[in-house]
Amino acid sequence: MTSAKLNPVFGPPALLIVIVFVLALFGSGDRYALAQPTGDDQVSNATTVSGGLLRPIRTESPRATLESFLSKSEEFAAAILEYRSNKSLELARRIDVLSEQILALIDLSEVPLANRRKIGDQTTMALLDILWRVEPPSATDAPNVEQLSELGESGTWRFPMTPLQIGLMSDGPREGEYLFTAETVNSAPRFFSGISDRPFTRPLPFSSWTEMSRRISGPLFPAWLDSSIPSALQIFWLETPIWKVLLTVFVYALTAVLGFQLYRLIGRTEPEDRVGKAMVHFIAPLVALAALYLLVPIVVLNINLSGRASDAEVLIRTILSFLAWSWLFWLSVRLAFEWAIKSPETAEGRYDANLMRLVSGIIGVVGVVLILAFGGQQLGLPVLSLLAGLGVGGLAVALAIRPTLENLISGFTLYADKPIRVGDFCTFGGQNGTVEKIGIRSTQIRALDRTLISVPNAQFADMQLVNWARCDQMLIEETIGVRYETTPDQLRFLLAGIREMCHRHPRIDPQTVRVRFVGYGDSALNIGLRIYARTREWNDFYAIREDVFLRIYDLVTDAGSGFAFPSQTVYFGRDTGLDEDAGKAAEGQVHNWRRSGRLPFPRLPEDHQERLEGTLDYPPRGSYEAGGEDLEAAAGTERLSAEPMEEELVEEGSKPHA
C-alpha cells in the first residue's frame, strides 16, 4: 500500500511546463532511498517515521538480507494488523515506508517499470504467506560475509524446503548486494498456491495475506466503510473485489467529464494569433496530466486495486499519461517555434517562418516517437530490442521508408532552393494554384476552383514549376487581324497609332513595346502585339489588358478599317489580262542575263551581291529614323542575352583607352 503525494504546481504556462516535466522525471523518486549502504555503522542512519524508529536494511550478505527481511516483515505485519482496525494517514505512511524497505530487498529489475510496485507488493504478500505457513529459517543458517565462499559459483542461497533464493547482484546499480532473486519473484506466488491450504503458524484474523491485501483499502476509506460494503460487491472480479473495479471506472469517467468541461470553459475564446491558439491547446494535456498524476492516483491508490484489475488500470493510466506527455511535447515545440516566428526578426509569412514550422514538425514527431517508445519500455514492450533490430535490418527499413525520406528531403530542398514560397501562385503539372503549406510529406496548393491539392514533395520538386509571383512584369501578347481591304497607308496609320498608345499608357513598359505587321493570314492582315504591363497582380493585369484592347478597337475604327473574320469575297468584273509590255520587258532582261552569263541562279554573283548590299531604303523613305541612325541601338534594350556580343567586345577593345 502507498499513500498518495500531492505536488503543487504554480506559475505561468512556460514555468508550468518546466515544472510538470521535472515532476515526470523525478516525481517517482528513488524506490530504494531507504536502502542504506552496507556496514555496521549504518545503524545511526535509521529513519524516523510516525510510530517509531525504522532501522535501515542491510544487504552485504545473505544473512544480512534475511535478517533485514524477517525484521521488516514483522514490523510490516504488525502495522497492517493495526491499520485494519485503526486507519490513519500516519500509519499508512509507516506501512508505505516499510513496504519500500522490503521491496528494496527484492530484485525487480526484470519487471516492467510501470508494474514494479504492484509486482513487488504481490511478491511481498506471497513471501509472508509462505514464511508464516512454513518454519522460517534462522538468520544464522544463512552465510554471513565471512562465509560467502560457501555459496559456490552460483552465489545464491536457498531457503530450506522452498524455491526462495537470495543471490548476488552481479551488475546494475546494486551490484555486489544480495537480494531475493528474480526467480523468486516468479516462483513465490506459484509455491504459495501449492501450500495455501496450510494454516498459519500463528493466529491471524484472515486466512491469507494475499487475499487480505486485495480487500483492504486506503486511509481515505474508513474501516467501517470497508465492513459495510454488501457481500455481493465483495465478490472477486479480475482478482479484486468488484466494488473497487466499479468505483475506479466511476473515478475515471468523472475525471474525464470534469476535465472536458474545464477545457471547454477555459478554451471558450479562441485567440486569433498562432501563439495564442497554441497556448489554449495546452489546457487539454495539462488537465489530463494533473488528473493522471494528482487526482486519479489519490483515489485509485486508496481504492487499492490488485491482480488483473490493477494491471489494466496501470496500463490505461500509463498509456494515457504518455499520450498526454507526447501531446504536451508537441505543443511545446510548436509554441516555442511560433514564439520565435512572432519576433520582429521573423515576420509572419516569410520564407524562414515556414521553414521553422517544418523543422518544428520534424522535432515534434521525433520527440513524440521517443516519448511513446519510453512509455512502451515502461510497460514491458521490447522497444530497445526493436530499435536494435532496426539497426540489424537497417537496409530493409531504409527501403521501406524511402518514400518518406524522399518527401522529407525534397521538402528541405524546396525551402533551400526557393523555387516557390508559401503564398506564391504557380503552375505545376498543367494546374495552377497558390501554395498554402510546405509540410514534412507533401505540399498543399489551393487551386483556382478553391480545391486543395496535396502533392508529395518528391514529385513536386521534380516538376517543372512556373512561379508567377517571381515575374517583375506581365506579358500581353495578341495577334490582331484586320480586313484585307485595308490599304497599306491605313495599315501604317493603324500601326503608328497602336505604338503611340502603348508608349503613352502609364502601365505599359515603353522599352518592351513591339507592334508589327507580322503576316498575311487566310482572312486577315495580322498585326502582332507584344507588350509588358507594369504589374504583378492578376486582377490588375486583366484590367490593363482590357483597357489596351478597347483602345486598339477605337484605333482600328479611326483608321477606317475593321476586324477580319473568316470569309470569302467574290469579285465580279472583267479581266483585263496580264500586262504584255511588262511581261516582254521581264523576258528580255532574263534573255540578256543568259546571253551574258549573268543568270542569277542558283544564287547572285558575288560582285553583284557587293553592289546591292545596303542599297534598299530602310527605314522607308519619310521615316524619322531614315537619317542613318543605328537601328539595333534604336530598337531598345530588349536583347536575347545580357552578355555583349563578340563584335561589340572586339570594337570596344580596339578603342583607345581614355
Secondary structure, 3 states (H helix, E strand, C coil): CCCCCCCCCCCCHHHHHHHHHHHHHHCCCCCCCCCCCCCHHHHHHCEEECCEEECCCCCCCHHHHHHHHHHHHHHHHHHHHHHHHCCCHHHHHHHHHHHHHHHCCECCCCCCHHHHHHHHHHHHHHHHHHHCCCCCCCHHHCCCHHHHHHHCCCCEEECCCCCCEEEECCCCCCCCCEEECHHHHHHHHHHHHHHCCCCCCCCCCCCCHHHHHHHCCCCCCCHHHHHHCCHHHHCEECCEEHHHHHHHHHHHHHHHHHHHHHHHHHCCCCCCCHHHHHHHHCHHHHHHHHHHHHHHHHHHHHHCCCHHHHHHHHHHHHHHHHHHHHHHHHHHHHHHHHHHHCCCCCCCCCHHHHHHHHHHHHHHHHHHHHHHHHHHHHCCCCHHHHHHHHHHCHHHHHHHCHHHHHHHHHHHHHHHHCCCCCCCEEEECCEEEEEEEECCCEEEEEECCCCEEEEEHHHHHHCCEEEHHHCCCEEEEEEEEECCCCCHHHHHHHHHHHHHHHHHCCCECHHHCEEEEEEECCCCEEEEEEEEECCCCHHHHHHHHHHHHHHHHHHHHHCCCCECCCCCCCCCCCCCCCCHHHHHHHHHHHHHHHHHCCCCCCCCCHHHHHHHCCCCCCCCCCCCCCCCCCHHHHCCCCCCCCCCCHHHHHHHHHCCCC
